[in-house]
Amino acid sequence: MAAEFRNRAASGASFDLMSDTAERVGGGARVVPATLQVTSTPAAAVLQAIRVGGPVTRDHLVASTQLSAATVNRQVHALAAHGLVVERPDLVDPGAIGRPKNPLTIDRDSLCVAGMHIGARRTVLAIADLGGRTLHSHAVLTPSGPASAATDQLCALLAELVNRFAGRRLLWAGVALGGAVDIDTGIVTHPVLGWRQVPIGDKLAAALGVPVSVCEHVEAMAAAELLLTSPRADLGSGLFFYARETAGMAMTLDGRVHVPQRGAGTIAHLPVRAPVLAHGIDQPRLQDIIGDAPAHRAAQRLGERIECSAIADERAATLGRCVAMIRDVINPDSIVVAGDAFAAHPDGLAPVQAAFDEASTLGWPLEISPSRFGVRVQESAAVVVALSVLYADPIAVVATI
């Protein structure tokens, strides 16, 4: 089932996917694959237009979605009936001429989703409204020890946070983390944490009593750039790189995140040239130069601070060369980067860009862009996993919850 889902997701078969998703939810399924793509169902298009542009009138929705007025009216009526959007007569311009047209907004007061980003060192817990706006988030240390006890503890902490928002209806929950993720079952294997075949999806669904989606975290971060912000000028093809304690990459194609049939690949093994950060390592790889540990070892050996130029410059240059290596193979239309390893240099992305420009063999420039979520990129990943299925076909999904 997981392979079938991924194949159809890659083909953009959104209507079939949504039908399957609604059937799974209505049938009592507790784990539902995330839908990491911009879909074209009328309800999704109208909800997205209201979320991005609201408060907005029906006339504006017709113009922005290019749907007929009758179709827009039907979708608005259905979305409002399910409590997803609300009319706001209080926002009508009192000086307007003619019959006033009530603006529409997302219902930001009655509904919420819960998200969890599990990192190698810390886990971010978040509650967000239907528009993706974070209502509360905080980080806790990722529990060590046996996987079962650690995941039980994290599920209990998120359930405790959800209880603080008892005045809102919880619709969905999402989990984003590294390692191998079976999106169909919510079972994960995380080598860094020592987790193997852990049913985090079922555990969280049991703790919260709502459907849960589980996703590889870099793919989720890439989806947040597509689904939680205003669309970029040219969707096309894109690469998303993340580097902190671990490194990862995701690819987007025309508004959807590419989810490989056998799970996410890795860039951690890319060969690097880094005599300062990888001192003493015969064949250093990217994983050997990111994270705090290599920087602390290098600083101690050099008698410098970890922020010194020798360390910061080498890490930025190494990352720039690695990104250029992948760029030359895939030749994407855009590149977005996130994570402390990219953000650590005092000059920002400039040295990464300089190394990228020097290393790339293609004959045209490409500017590297930072994630629009900055230090909140882990939070955005957790939230988008929780919201992605709802955004894909909101009426069909909410009607079955």
C-alpha positions in Angstrom: 0.0 0.0 0.0 2.8 2.4 0.9 4.5 1.8 -2.5 1.2 2.3 -4.4 0.6 5.6 -2.5 4.0 6.9 -3.3 3.7 6.0 -7.0 0.4 7.8 -7.4 1.6 10.7 -5.4 4.5 11.1 -7.7 2.2 11.1 -10.7 0.1 13.9 -9.2 -3.1 11.8 -9.0 -4.6 14.0 -6.3 -8.3 13.0 -6.7 -7.6 9.3 -6.3 -5.3 10.0 -3.4 -7.9 12.1 -1.7 -10.6 9.5 -2.2 -8.3 6.8 -0.7 -7.5 9.2 2.2 -11.1 9.9 3.0 -11.9 6.2 2.9 -9.1 5.4 5.2 -10.1 8.1 7.7 -13.8 7.2 7.5 -12.9 3.6 8.0 -11.2 4.4 11.3 -7.6 4.4 10.1 -5.3 5.9 12.7 -2.3 6.5 10.5 -2.8 8.3 7.1 0.1 9.2 4.8 0.9 12.9 4.6 0.1 14.6 1.3 3.1 16.7 0.5 1.8 18.5 -2.5 -0.3 21.4 -3.7 -3.5 19.8 -5.0 -6.0 21.1 -7.5 -9.3 20.0 -6.0 -11.7 23.0 -5.9 -12.1 22.9 -2.2 -8.3 22.9 -1.7 -7.8 25.8 -4.1 -10.5 27.9 -2.4 -9.2 27.1 1.1 -5.6 27.9 0.1 -6.7 31.2 -1.5 -8.6 32.2 1.6 -5.6 31.2 3.8 -3.1 33.1 1.8 -5.2 36.1 0.8 -7.8 36.4 3.5 -9.8 38.4 4.4 -11.0 38.0 0.8 -14.4 38.2 -1.0 -15.9 35.6 -3.3 -15.2 37.8 -6.3 -11.5 37.8 -5.4 -11.6 34.0 -5.0 -13.0 33.6 -8.6 -10.2 35.8 -9.9 -7.4 34.1 -7.9 -8.5 30.4 -8.4 -9.9 30.8 -11.9 -12.9 28.7 -10.9 -16.4 29.7 -11.8 -18.5 31.8 -9.4 -20.9 28.9 -8.9 -18.0 26.5 -8.1 -16.5 29.0 -5.6 -19.9 29.5 -3.9 -20.4 25.8 -3.5 -16.9 25.3 -2.0 -17.3 28.3 0.3 -20.6 27.0 1.5 -19.2 23.5 2.1 -16.1 24.8 3.9 -18.2 27.0 6.1 -20.6 24.2 6.9 -17.6 22.2 8.2 -16.3 25.1 10.2 -13.2 25.7 8.2 -13.9 29.2 7.0 -16.1 32.0 8.4 -17.7 35.1 7.0 -16.6 38.3 8.6 -19.2 41.1 8.1 -17.3 43.1 10.7 -14.6 43.6 8.2 -16.8 45.2 5.5 -15.6 48.6 4.5 -18.3 51.0 5.9 -17.6 53.4 3.0 -18.2 50.8 0.3 -20.8 51.6 -2.4 -23.5 49.1 -3.2 -24.4 45.8 -1.6 -21.6 44.8 0.8 -19.8 41.6 0.2 -18.7 39.8 3.4 -15.0 38.9 3.4 -14.0 35.3 4.2 -11.2 34.1 6.5 -9.9 30.8 7.8 -11.5 29.9 11.1 -8.5 30.5 13.4 -10.4 30.3 16.7 -12.1 26.9 16.8 -9.8 24.3 15.3 -6.2 23.2 15.8 -3.6 20.5 14.9 -0.7 19.1 16.9 2.8 18.5 15.6 6.0 16.9 16.8 9.5 17.2 15.3 11.8 14.6 16.8 15.5 15.6 16.5 18.7 13.9 17.5 19.0 16.1 20.6 15.7 17.9 21.1 12.1 17.5 20.1 9.8 20.4 19.2 6.1 20.1 20.3 3.6 22.5 18.6 0.0 23.4 18.4 -1.1 25.4 15.3 -4.4 26.8 14.0 -5.9 25.8 10.6 -3.9 28.5 8.8 -0.6 27.0 10.0 0.0 29.8 12.6 1.7 28.4 15.7 -0.4 28.9 18.8 2.3 27.5 21.1 5.5 25.5 20.7 8.4 24.5 23.0 11.3 22.2 22.8 12.2 19.3 25.1 15.2 17.0 25.2 14.7 14.0 23.1 14.5 11.1 25.6 17.3 8.6 25.6 17.0 5.0 26.5 14.6 2.3 25.1 12.6 3.5 22.1 9.3 2.4 23.5 9.6 4.4 26.7 11.0 7.4 24.9 8.1 7.5 22.4 5.6 7.0 25.1 7.0 10.0 26.9 6.9 12.2 23.9 3.3 11.2 23.1 2.3 12.0 26.7 4.0 15.4 26.5 2.1 16.3 23.3 -1.2 15.1 24.8 -0.5 17.3 27.8 0.0 20.3 25.5 -3.1 19.5 23.5 -5.1 19.5 26.8 -4.2 23.2 27.3 -6.2 23.9 24.2 -9.3 22.0 25.2 -11.5 24.9 23.9 -10.4 24.0 20.3 -11.3 20.9 18.3 -8.2 18.9 17.5 -8.4 17.7 13.9 -5.1 16.0 13.2 -1.5 15.3 14.4 1.8 15.0 12.6 5.2 13.7 13.4 8.4 14.6 11.5 11.7 12.9 12.1 14.9 11.6 10.5 15.7 8.0 9.6 13.5 5.6 7.7 9.8 6.3 7.8 7.0 4.1 6.5 4.4 6.7 5.7 1.7 4.2 5.4 2.0 2.6 8.8 3.8 5.3 10.8 6.5 2.9 11.8 10.0 4.5 12.0 13.6 3.4 12.3 16.0 6.1 13.6 19.6 4.8 13.7 21.0 8.0 15.5 18.5 7.4 18.4 18.8 3.7 18.3 15.1 3.2 17.4 14.1 0.3 15.2 10.6 -0.4 13.9 8.8 1.9 16.4 5.1 2.4 15.7 5.1 6.1 16.6 2.0 6.8 14.4 -0.2 4.3 16.3 1.1 5.4 19.6 0.4 9.1 19.0 -3.1 8.3 17.5 -4.0 6.4 20.7 -2.7 9.2 22.9 -4.6 12.0 21.1 -7.6 10.2 19.6 -7.2 11.7 16.1 -5.6 10.6 12.8 -1.9 10.9 12.6 0.6 11.4 9.7 4.3 10.6 10.0 6.9 11.9 7.6 10.6 12.1 7.0 11.6 15.5 8.4 13.5 17.0 5.4 10.7 16.1 3.1 8.3 17.8 5.6 10.5 20.9 5.7 10.4 21.1 1.9 6.6 20.7 2.0 6.3 23.6 4.4 7.9 25.9 1.8 5.2 24.9 -0.6 2.1 24.7 1.6 2.6 27.1 4.6 3.7 30.2 2.7 2.7 32.2 -0.3 3.7 30.2 -3.5 7.1 31.0 -4.9 7.1 32.7 -8.2 8.1 29.6 -10.1 7.4 26.2 -8.7 9.3 24.2 -11.2 11.9 21.9 -9.7 13.7 22.5 -6.5 16.2 21.1 -4.0 15.9 21.6 -0.2 18.9 21.0 2.0 19.0 20.7 5.8 22.1 20.4 7.9 22.4 20.5 11.7 23.4 17.4 13.6 22.4 15.4 10.6 22.2 16.3 6.9 19.4 15.6 4.4 18.0 16.7 1.1 14.5 16.6 -0.6 13.4 17.4 -4.1 10.3 19.2 -5.2 8.6 18.9 -8.6 5.9 21.3 -9.7 4.3 21.8 -6.3 4.9 18.4 -4.8 7.6 16.8 -2.7 9.2 13.8 -4.3 8.8 10.8 -1.9 11.1 7.9 -3.1 9.4 4.5 -3.1 11.9 3.1 -0.6 12.1 6.2 1.6 14.4 9.2 1.7 18.0 9.0 0.4 21.0 10.5 2.1 23.7 13.0 1.5 25.6 12.4 4.7 28.1 10.2 2.9 29.2 12.8 0.3 33.0 13.1 0.3 34.4 16.4 1.6 37.7 18.2 1.8 37.9 19.7 5.3 41.3 19.5 7.0 40.2 21.6 10.0 36.9 20.0 10.9 37.8 16.4 9.8 41.3 16.4 11.0 42.7 12.9 11.3 39.9 11.2 9.3 41.2 9.4 6.2 38.1 9.7 4.0 35.9 12.4 5.6 32.2 12.6 4.7 29.7 15.4 5.1 28.4 13.9 8.3 31.9 14.2 9.8 31.9 18.1 9.6 28.4 19.1 10.7 27.0 19.3 14.2 28.6 20.6 17.4 31.0 17.8 18.1 33.4 18.3 15.1 33.4 22.1 15.7 34.2 21.6 19.4 37.0 19.1 18.6 38.5 21.5 16.1 38.3 24.5 18.4 40.0 22.6 21.2 42.8 21.5 18.9 43.3 25.0 17.6 42.9 26.7 20.9 40.1 28.9 19.4 36.4 29.5 19.9 34.0 27.4 17.8 33.0 30.6 16.1 36.5 31.3 14.8 36.9 31.9 11.1 39.0 28.8 10.4 36.0 26.6 11.5 33.2 28.8 10.2 34.8 29.4 6.8 35.6 25.8 6.2 32.2 24.5 7.1 30.5 27.1 4.9 32.8 26.3 2.0 32.3 22.6 2.4 28.5 22.9 2.5 28.6 25.2 -0.6 30.6 22.6 -2.5 28.3 19.7 -1.5 25.2 21.7 -2.6 27.0 22.5 -5.9 27.7 18.8 -6.5 24.1 17.9 -6.3 23.0 20.9 -8.2 25.2 19.9 -11.1 23.6 16.5 -11.2 19.9 17.5 -11.0 20.0 21.1 -12.3 17.0 22.4 -10.3 15.3 25.7 -10.8 15.7 26.7 -7.2 17.6 25.7 -4.0 16.5 26.4 -0.4 18.7 25.6 2.6 18.0 25.4 6.3 19.6 24.3 9.6 22.2 25.7 12.0 25.1 24.4 9.9 24.1 26.8 7.0 23.2 29.6 9.3 26.2 29.5 11.6 28.6 31.8 9.7 28.6 35.4 10.8 28.3 36.5 7.2 25.2 34.4 6.7 24.9 32.5 3.4 27.4 34.6 1.5 30.4 32.2 2.0 28.2 29.2 1.2 27.1 31.0 -2.0 30.6 31.9 -2.9 31.8 28.3 -2.6 28.8 27.1 -4.5 29.4 29.5 -7.3 33.1 28.4 -7.6 32.4 24.7 -7.5 29.4 24.5 -9.8 30.3 23.6 -13.4 27.0 24.7 -14.9 27.2 27.9 -16.9 24.4 30.0 -15.3 24.1 31.5 -11.8 21.6 30.2 -9.2 21.0 32.0 -5.9 20.7 29.9 -2.8 17.7 30.9 -0.7 17.3 30.5 3.0 14.2 28.8 4.4 11.4 31.2 5.0 10.9 29.7 8.5 14.4 30.4 9.8 15.0 28.9 13.2 11.4 27.6 13.3 12.0 25.2 10.5 11.5 22.1 12.7 8.3 23.5 14.0 7.1 24.2 10.4 7.9 20.6 9.5 5.7 19.2 12.4 2.8 21.5 11.5 2.8 20.8 7.8 2.7 17.1 8.4 -0.4 17.6 10.5 -2.1 19.9 8.0 -1.1 18.5 4.6 -4.0 16.0 4.3 -6.5 18.6 5.4 -5.1 21.1 2.8 -5.3 18.5 0.0 -9.1 17.9 0.2 -10.5 19.6 3.3 -14.2 18.9 2.8 -13.8 15.1 2.1 -11.4 14.6 5.0 -13.1 16.7 7.7 -16.5 15.1 6.8 -15.0 11.7 7.7 -13.3 12.6 11.0 
